[in-house]
Amino acid sequence: MDLTSLIADELEERQKSLQGAWIFGPDDLQSSGSIEESLFAFLNTKTHLRDLHLGGISTVDHVVSILNNFDRIPNELRRLTVHVPDPNILDELLGSDKWQKYQQTYKPQFDQPLRPKLPWLTQLSVQGVDDDFFEGIRSIDHIFPLQQLEELKFTSSGQISSILNHMTGKCTRLKVLHLWGATNETALSEYLVSLQKLTELVLDIQDSELQNLDTLKLDCHSQYLTKLYLRFQNGGDQPSGSWFLRLLQRGCSFPNLTEVAFSMPSEDFASLREQDVHLPRLKLLWLVQDKRTWDERKLKLDNITPVLRPLFRDDKSRPRWQFLAVGDYPHEDNWPIIYEFCESVTVNEKICTGMDYVTHRRVFEHNPDLTLLNCFEIWLPWEEE
């Protein structure tokens, strides 16, 4: 019996209802030439396609191919990821002959208002793309249906102030926002204020120009946020956790917050614990800082336990914070160290406390809803072993 023909027939039949396509690279792309017209001709026939990941865009030809064939992406798409690992490719594109030829070919379209494509798109992730790219092509609100988006991620980006300006007031359904790039205080604050009821907010602002974090108006989202990551860097980490503490001390509560990440000096730990009434559901506290800047001995249990002692609860009626992570976002060999607060209640109603190491794998086996540690990239459990 010839199984080859049966398998081929089965694959062909399944392709008719293909719902997801992931294009990886750069090696695969360079060897197979995947991001070419033939790819989009194939995708255009897949009316059931809902997820498209265009990764490893590593040459000018890849970018031009996507621009030339953008209208051939199926209109029913729900989730789209565009990953440019080297932003210099975009600079090379905008100064190339191929880009001038593209502009000449599509000049009539550039001179007319463009109706955004992908009317059902709800999740958009753009990596390695900044203001220069969208200003060179079209503003983002002329490409994507911002009013439909529920999840938006800009990661590994450069300057994104202009992008935020174009999006302000238009992302009316947004629930999840990740921004990893550089921006000014006005653009960021005006955009955040224009949003309603965010449930997940990740801000990693490089070369931070923010002087007053109160302008971000996080209290507008405090009743709905379940995950919050705050990091502002300008020659080093600014103490975003100290600002968050002052917000709590003013009476701002986060009743649904289960995960929070920020930079904070240890001197503020006791004051943070005193405000736990405003964080009744907190499970994971992530102290964000480059672990490699710490003396390795300081991260050993015997040494770090006294430092973190103020974060333990002293009464069983107060909220229990189960996990603590210390370190930068996962990359290379710089994985955060995760500790678990261990405790037991004695017959005299006293709490005995301690700490233990816990692996990434074990945390997610027992708490699959805790995903903040993966907010920038997937941290695979076996990478820590």
C-alpha positions as CSV (number, residue, x, y, z in Angstrom):
1,M,0.0,0.0,0.0
2,D,1.4,3.4,-1.0
3,L,1.2,5.6,2.1
4,T,3.0,8.5,0.4
5,S,0.1,9.3,-1.8
6,L,-2.3,9.0,1.1
7,I,-0.2,11.4,3.3
8,A,0.1,13.8,0.4
9,D,-3.7,13.8,-0.2
10,E,-4.3,14.3,3.5
11,L,-1.9,17.3,3.7
12,E,-3.4,18.9,0.6
13,E,-6.9,18.5,2.1
14,R,-5.8,20.0,5.4
15,Q,-4.1,23.0,3.7
16,K,-7.6,24.0,2.5
17,S,-8.5,24.9,6.1
18,L,-5.1,26.2,7.2
19,Q,-5.5,28.6,10.1
20,G,-2.0,29.5,11.1
21,A,1.3,30.1,9.2
22,W,4.7,30.8,10.8
23,I,7.6,31.9,8.6
24,F,10.9,31.7,10.5
25,G,14.4,32.7,9.6
26,P,16.8,34.1,8.7
27,D,18.5,30.8,7.7
28,D,15.3,29.2,6.5
29,L,14.3,32.3,4.5
30,Q,17.7,32.6,2.9
31,S,17.8,29.0,1.9
32,S,14.2,28.7,0.7
33,G,13.3,32.2,-0.3
34,S,10.1,31.9,1.6
35,I,9.1,35.6,1.7
36,E,8.5,35.9,-2.0
37,E,5.5,36.4,-4.2
38,S,4.9,32.6,-4.2
39,L,4.4,32.7,-0.5
40,F,1.7,35.4,-0.7
41,A,0.1,33.6,-3.7
42,F,-0.2,30.5,-1.4
43,L,-1.6,32.5,1.6
44,N,-4.1,34.3,-0.6
45,T,-5.9,31.1,-1.2
46,K,-6.2,30.2,2.5
47,T,-9.5,31.8,3.4
48,H,-9.5,30.3,6.9
49,L,-6.1,31.7,7.8
50,R,-6.3,33.5,11.2
51,D,-2.7,33.6,12.4
52,L,0.4,34.8,10.4
53,H,3.9,35.2,11.8
54,L,6.4,36.8,9.5
55,G,9.7,36.3,11.3
56,G,13.4,36.6,10.4
57,I,12.9,39.4,7.9
58,S,16.6,39.8,7.2
59,T,17.1,41.5,3.8
60,V,15.7,44.5,1.9
61,D,14.2,42.1,-0.6
62,H,12.1,40.5,2.2
63,V,10.7,43.9,3.2
64,V,9.9,45.0,-0.4
65,S,8.2,41.6,-1.0
66,I,5.9,42.1,2.0
67,L,5.1,45.7,0.9
68,N,4.4,44.6,-2.7
69,N,2.1,41.7,-1.6
70,F,0.5,43.2,1.5
71,D,-2.9,43.3,-0.2
72,R,-2.7,39.6,-0.8
73,I,-2.7,38.7,2.9
74,P,-6.1,37.1,3.7
75,N,-8.6,39.7,5.0
76,E,-9.9,37.4,7.7
77,L,-6.6,37.5,9.6
78,R,-7.0,37.9,13.4
79,R,-3.4,37.9,14.6
80,L,-0.3,39.2,12.8
81,T,3.4,39.3,13.9
82,V,6.1,41.1,11.9
83,H,9.6,40.5,13.2
84,V,12.6,42.4,11.9
85,P,15.7,41.1,13.9
86,D,18.0,43.8,12.6
87,P,16.5,47.3,12.4
88,N,19.4,48.5,10.2
89,I,17.7,46.6,7.4
90,L,14.9,49.2,7.4
91,D,17.5,52.1,7.3
92,E,19.1,50.3,4.3
93,L,15.7,49.9,2.7
94,L,14.7,53.6,2.9
95,G,18.0,54.7,1.3
96,S,18.0,52.0,-1.5
97,D,17.1,52.1,-5.2
98,K,14.6,49.4,-4.6
99,W,12.7,51.7,-2.2
100,Q,12.7,54.6,-4.7
101,K,11.4,52.1,-7.4
102,Y,8.7,51.0,-5.0
103,Q,7.6,54.6,-4.3
104,Q,7.5,55.4,-8.0
105,T,5.4,52.3,-8.7
106,Y,2.9,53.0,-5.9
107,K,2.9,56.8,-6.0
108,P,-0.8,57.1,-7.0
109,Q,-1.7,55.1,-3.9
110,F,0.6,57.3,-1.7
111,D,-1.3,60.4,-2.9
112,Q,-4.7,59.0,-1.9
113,P,-6.2,58.1,1.5
114,L,-5.6,54.5,2.2
115,R,-8.3,52.4,3.9
116,P,-6.7,50.0,6.4
117,K,-6.7,46.3,5.6
118,L,-7.4,43.3,7.7
119,P,-10.7,44.5,9.2
120,W,-10.9,41.6,11.7
121,L,-7.4,42.0,13.1
122,T,-7.4,42.0,16.9
123,Q,-3.7,41.2,17.8
124,L,-0.7,43.0,16.2
125,S,2.9,42.4,17.2
126,V,5.6,44.5,15.6
127,Q,9.3,43.9,16.5
128,G,12.3,45.9,15.4
129,V,10.2,48.7,13.7
130,D,10.2,52.4,14.6
131,D,9.0,55.8,13.6
132,D,11.3,56.1,10.5
133,F,9.8,53.0,8.9
134,F,6.2,54.1,9.2
135,E,7.0,57.7,8.3
136,G,8.8,56.4,5.2
137,I,5.8,54.3,4.1
138,R,2.5,55.4,5.7
139,S,1.4,56.2,9.2
140,I,0.3,53.1,11.1
141,D,-3.3,54.2,11.3
142,H,-3.5,54.1,7.5
143,I,-2.2,50.5,7.4
144,F,-3.9,48.7,10.3
145,P,-7.4,49.0,11.7
146,L,-6.4,50.3,15.1
147,Q,-10.0,50.6,16.3
148,Q,-10.3,46.8,16.1
149,L,-7.1,45.9,18.0
150,E,-7.4,44.3,21.4
151,E,-3.7,43.5,21.8
152,L,-0.8,45.6,20.5
153,K,3.0,45.0,21.0
154,F,5.9,47.1,19.9
155,T,9.1,45.4,21.1
156,S,12.9,45.9,20.4
157,S,12.0,49.2,18.7
158,G,13.8,52.5,18.4
159,Q,12.0,55.8,18.7
160,I,8.2,55.4,18.7
161,S,6.9,58.8,19.6
162,S,5.4,59.5,16.2
163,I,3.7,56.1,16.1
164,L,2.1,56.8,19.5
165,N,0.9,60.2,18.3
166,H,-0.8,58.6,15.2
167,M,-2.5,56.0,17.5
168,T,-3.8,58.3,20.2
169,G,-7.5,58.2,20.5
170,K,-7.9,55.4,17.9
171,C,-7.3,52.2,19.9
172,T,-10.7,52.2,21.5
173,R,-10.8,48.4,22.2
174,L,-7.3,47.8,23.4
175,K,-6.8,45.6,26.4
176,V,-3.2,44.5,26.2
177,L,-0.3,46.9,25.4
178,H,3.4,46.2,25.3
179,L,5.9,49.0,24.5
180,W,9.6,48.4,24.4
181,G,11.4,51.4,22.8
182,A,12.1,55.1,23.2
183,T,9.6,57.9,23.5
184,N,9.0,61.2,25.0
185,E,6.8,61.9,28.0
186,T,4.0,63.8,26.1
187,A,3.5,61.1,23.4
188,L,3.4,58.3,25.9
189,S,1.2,60.0,28.5
190,E,-1.3,61.2,25.9
191,Y,-1.6,57.8,24.3
192,L,-2.1,56.0,27.6
193,V,-4.7,58.5,28.8
194,S,-6.6,57.8,25.6
195,L,-7.0,54.1,26.4
196,Q,-9.7,52.5,28.5
197,K,-9.6,49.6,30.8
198,L,-6.2,48.0,30.1
199,T,-5.8,44.6,31.6
200,E,-2.1,44.1,30.7
201,L,0.5,46.9,30.4
202,V,4.2,46.4,29.8
203,L,6.4,49.6,29.5
204,D,10.1,49.2,28.9
205,I,11.1,52.7,27.9
206,Q,14.7,53.2,26.7
207,D,16.6,56.5,27.0
208,S,13.8,57.7,29.1
209,E,12.8,61.3,29.0
210,L,10.1,60.9,31.5
211,Q,10.3,63.3,34.4
212,N,6.9,62.8,36.1
213,L,5.4,59.3,35.9
214,D,2.2,60.7,37.4
215,T,1.4,61.9,33.8
216,L,0.9,58.3,32.8
217,K,-2.3,58.2,34.7
218,L,-2.1,54.5,35.7
219,D,-4.9,55.0,38.2
220,C,-7.2,55.1,35.2
221,H,-6.5,51.4,34.6
222,S,-5.8,50.3,38.2
223,Q,-9.2,48.5,38.6
224,Y,-8.6,46.3,35.6
225,L,-4.9,45.6,35.3
226,T,-3.8,42.0,36.0
227,K,-0.2,42.3,34.8
228,L,2.0,45.4,35.0
229,Y,5.7,45.8,34.0
230,L,7.3,49.2,34.5
231,R,10.9,49.9,33.5
232,F,12.4,53.3,32.6
233,Q,16.1,53.5,31.7
234,N,18.3,56.5,31.2
235,G,21.9,55.4,31.8
236,G,20.6,53.0,34.3
237,D,17.3,51.8,35.8
238,Q,15.1,54.5,37.3
239,P,13.3,53.4,40.5
240,S,9.9,52.8,38.9
241,G,8.9,50.8,41.9
242,S,9.3,53.7,44.2
243,W,6.9,55.7,42.1
244,F,4.4,52.8,42.1
245,L,4.7,52.7,45.9
246,R,3.8,56.4,46.1
247,L,0.8,55.6,44.0
248,L,-0.3,53.0,46.5
249,Q,0.3,55.3,49.4
250,R,-2.1,57.8,47.9
251,G,-4.8,55.1,48.1
252,C,-4.7,53.8,44.5
253,S,-5.7,50.1,44.6
254,F,-5.0,47.3,42.1
255,P,-7.6,44.7,43.1
256,N,-7.0,42.3,40.2
257,L,-3.2,42.7,39.8
258,T,-1.5,39.2,40.0
259,E,1.9,40.1,38.6
260,V,4.0,43.3,38.8
261,A,7.5,44.1,37.8
262,F,9.6,47.2,38.5
263,S,12.9,48.4,39.8
264,M,13.0,49.3,43.5
265,P,15.7,49.8,46.2
266,S,15.6,47.4,49.1
267,E,15.0,50.3,51.5
268,D,11.4,50.5,50.1
269,F,10.5,46.9,50.7
270,A,9.0,47.4,54.1
271,S,6.9,50.3,52.9
272,L,5.7,48.2,49.9
273,R,4.5,45.5,52.2
274,E,2.6,48.0,54.3
275,Q,0.5,48.7,51.2
276,D,-0.5,45.1,50.5
277,V,-4.1,45.9,51.2
278,H,-4.1,47.6,47.7
279,L,-2.6,44.4,46.1
280,P,-5.0,41.7,47.4
281,R,-4.3,39.2,44.5
282,L,-0.6,39.6,43.9
283,K,1.2,36.3,43.2
284,L,4.5,37.4,41.5
285,L,6.7,40.3,42.3
286,W,9.6,40.8,39.8
287,L,12.4,43.1,40.8
288,V,13.8,44.1,37.4
289,Q,17.5,44.7,37.2
290,D,20.5,43.3,35.5
291,K,21.4,40.2,37.6
292,R,24.9,40.4,36.4
293,T,25.5,43.6,38.2
294,W,24.9,41.8,41.5
295,D,27.5,40.1,43.5
296,E,26.7,36.4,42.9
297,R,27.0,35.6,46.6
298,K,24.2,38.1,47.3
299,L,21.7,36.0,45.4
300,K,22.3,32.9,47.5
301,L,19.4,32.0,49.8
302,D,21.3,32.6,53.0
303,N,22.3,36.1,51.9
304,I,19.3,37.3,50.1
305,T,16.7,36.1,52.6
306,P,17.5,38.9,55.2
307,V,17.3,41.5,52.4
308,L,13.9,40.3,51.3
309,R,12.6,39.7,54.8
310,P,10.4,42.8,54.8
311,L,8.5,41.3,51.8
312,F,7.2,38.4,54.0
313,R,3.8,38.8,55.6
314,D,3.6,38.9,59.3
315,D,0.0,38.1,59.7
316,K,-2.0,35.3,58.0
317,S,-4.9,37.7,57.3
318,R,-2.7,39.7,54.9
319,P,-2.2,38.7,51.2
320,R,0.4,36.1,50.5
321,W,2.9,36.9,47.8
322,Q,3.9,33.5,46.5
323,F,6.8,34.2,44.1
324,L,9.6,36.7,43.7
325,A,11.9,37.0,40.7
326,V,15.1,39.0,40.6
327,G,16.9,39.8,37.4
328,D,16.7,41.3,33.9
329,Y,14.3,40.1,31.2
330,P,15.3,36.7,29.9
331,H,18.1,36.8,27.3
332,E,21.2,34.8,26.6
333,D,22.3,33.4,30.0
334,N,20.8,36.2,32.1
335,W,17.7,34.4,33.3
336,P,15.9,35.8,36.4
337,I,16.2,33.8,39.6
338,I,12.8,32.8,41.0
339,Y,12.3,32.3,44.7
340,E,9.2,31.0,46.4
341,F,8.0,32.4,49.7
342,C,7.5,29.4,52.0
343,E,5.5,29.6,55.2
344,S,3.6,27.6,57.7
345,V,1.3,28.6,60.5
346,T,2.1,27.3,64.0
347,V,-0.4,26.2,66.6
348,N,0.1,29.6,68.2
349,E,-1.1,31.2,65.0
350,K,2.4,32.5,64.2
351,I,3.8,32.4,60.7
352,C,7.1,30.6,60.1
353,T,8.7,31.9,56.9
354,G,11.5,30.9,54.6
355,M,12.5,30.9,50.9
356,D,13.4,28.3,48.3
357,Y,14.5,28.4,44.7
358,V,11.9,27.4,42.1
359,T,12.4,26.7,38.5
360,H,10.6,28.4,35.6
361,R,9.1,25.1,34.7
362,R,7.6,24.5,38.1
363,V,6.1,28.0,38.3
364,F,4.2,27.6,35.1
365,E,3.2,24.0,35.7
366,H,1.3,25.1,38.8
367,N,0.4,28.7,37.8
368,P,-0.1,28.8,34.0
369,D,-1.7,32.2,34.3
370,L,1.6,33.8,35.4
371,T,3.1,34.9,32.1
372,L,4.8,38.2,32.8
373,L,8.2,36.6,32.7
374,N,7.6,35.8,29.0
375,C,6.4,39.3,28.1
376,F,9.2,40.0,25.7
377,E,10.1,36.6,24.4
378,I,9.3,33.0,25.1
379,W,11.5,31.8,27.9
380,L,11.6,28.0,27.3
381,P,11.8,26.0,30.5
382,W,14.6,23.7,29.4
383,E,16.9,26.7,28.8
384,E,17.5,27.0,32.5
385,E,18.6,23.4,32.9
